[in-house]
């Protein structure tokens, strides 16, 4: 449980500093039997700043809850 929390914290921090991810994929424009025309299309996925903050806070909560559970089991 603590590992999942730490991963969420790291992902949240990265999402705060990197606000979007871009990628390129091929899109088929014309397909005439053996002749095919395609073009590269650039896409961006963006998210607001508070999304990373929320994920990091959830990660802290999961980490704290995991450490409390392991403390009760000891």
Secondary structure as a PSIPRED ss2 file (coil, helix, strand):
# PSIPRED VFORMAT (PSIPRED V4.0)

   1 X C   1.000  0.000  0.000
   2 X H   0.000  1.000  0.000
   3 X H   0.000  1.000  0.000
   4 X H   0.000  1.000  0.000
   5 X H   0.000  1.000  0.000
   6 X H   0.000  1.000  0.000
   7 X H   0.000  1.000  0.000
   8 X H   0.000  1.000  0.000
   9 X H   0.000  1.000  0.000
  10 X H   0.000  1.000  0.000
  11 X H   0.000  1.000  0.000
  12 X H   0.000  1.000  0.000
  13 X H   0.000  1.000  0.000
  14 X H   0.000  1.000  0.000
  15 X H   0.000  1.000  0.000
  16 X H   0.000  1.000  0.000
  17 X H   0.000  1.000  0.000
  18 X C   1.000  0.000  0.000
  19 X C   1.000  0.000  0.000
  20 X E   0.000  0.000  1.000
  21 X E   0.000  0.000  1.000
  22 X E   0.000  0.000  1.000
  23 X E   0.000  0.000  1.000
  24 X E   0.000  0.000  1.000
  25 X E   0.000  0.000  1.000
  26 X E   0.000  0.000  1.000
  27 X E   0.000  0.000  1.000
  28 X E   0.000  0.000  1.000
  29 X E   0.000  0.000  1.000
  30 X E   0.000  0.000  1.000
  31 X E   0.000  0.000  1.000
  32 X E   0.000  0.000  1.000
  33 X C   1.000  0.000  0.000
  34 X C   1.000  0.000  0.000
  35 X E   0.000  0.000  1.000
  36 X E   0.000  0.000  1.000
  37 X E   0.000  0.000  1.000
  38 X E   0.000  0.000  1.000
  39 X E   0.000  0.000  1.000
  40 X E   0.000  0.000  1.000
  41 X E   0.000  0.000  1.000
  42 X E   0.000  0.000  1.000
  43 X E   0.000  0.000  1.000
  44 X E   0.000  0.000  1.000
  45 X E   0.000  0.000  1.000
  46 X E   0.000  0.000  1.000
  47 X C   1.000  0.000  0.000
  48 X C   1.000  0.000  0.000
  49 X H   0.000  1.000  0.000
  50 X H   0.000  1.000  0.000
  51 X H   0.000  1.000  0.000
  52 X H   0.000  1.000  0.000
  53 X H   0.000  1.000  0.000
  54 X H   0.000  1.000  0.000
  55 X H   0.000  1.000  0.000
  56 X H   0.000  1.000  0.000
  57 X H   0.000  1.000  0.000
  58 X H   0.000  1.000  0.000
  59 X H   0.000  1.000  0.000
  60 X H   0.000  1.000  0.000
  61 X H   0.000  1.000  0.000
  62 X H   0.000  1.000  0.000
  63 X H   0.000  1.000  0.000
  64 X H   0.000  1.000  0.000
  65 X H   0.000  1.000  0.000
  66 X H   0.000  1.000  0.000
  67 X H   0.000  1.000  0.000
  68 X H   0.000  1.000  0.000
  69 X H   0.000  1.000  0.000
  70 X H   0.000  1.000  0.000
  71 X H   0.000  1.000  0.000
  72 X H   0.000  1.000  0.000
  73 X H   0.000  1.000  0.000
  74 X C   1.000  0.000  0.000
